[in-house]
């Protein structure tokens, strides 16, 4: 029994994965910048 993935379904899955990775990268960079800013503020005192 072989299961085939149709082209439109595969394209939808790839698009969703791309968009999720972009959102994850934006969120991770925001968290990283917040951490760096917090470290810099504590270093000044």
N, C-alpha and C positions, 0 to 999 in steps of 0.2 A: 504494500500500500504506500504509494508516494503522494505526498501532499504538495501542491503547487501554490506559490504565492503569486497572485496576479500583479501586473506592473503598477496599477494605480494603488493597490494596497501597500506594496513595497515602497512606493514613492511617498505615500502618506506616513508610513512608519519612519522613513528617513527624515522627512520634514519635521515630524514631531520630535525626533531625537535631536535634530539640529537646533530647533527652537528651545528645547529644554536645556541643552548644553549652553546656549547663549545666555539664557536667564540665570543658570547656575553660575556661570563665569561672572556676570554682572553682580550677582549677590555676593559671591566670594570676594570680589575686588572691593566692594563696599565694606564688607566686614573687615578685610585686611587694612583698608585705609583707616577705619575707625580704631582698630587696635594700634596702628602706628601713631595716630594722633594722640591716643591715650598715653602711650609710652613717652611720647615727646613732652606732653604736659606734665607728667610725673617727673621727668628728668629735669625740668626747669626749676622745680622747687628745691 
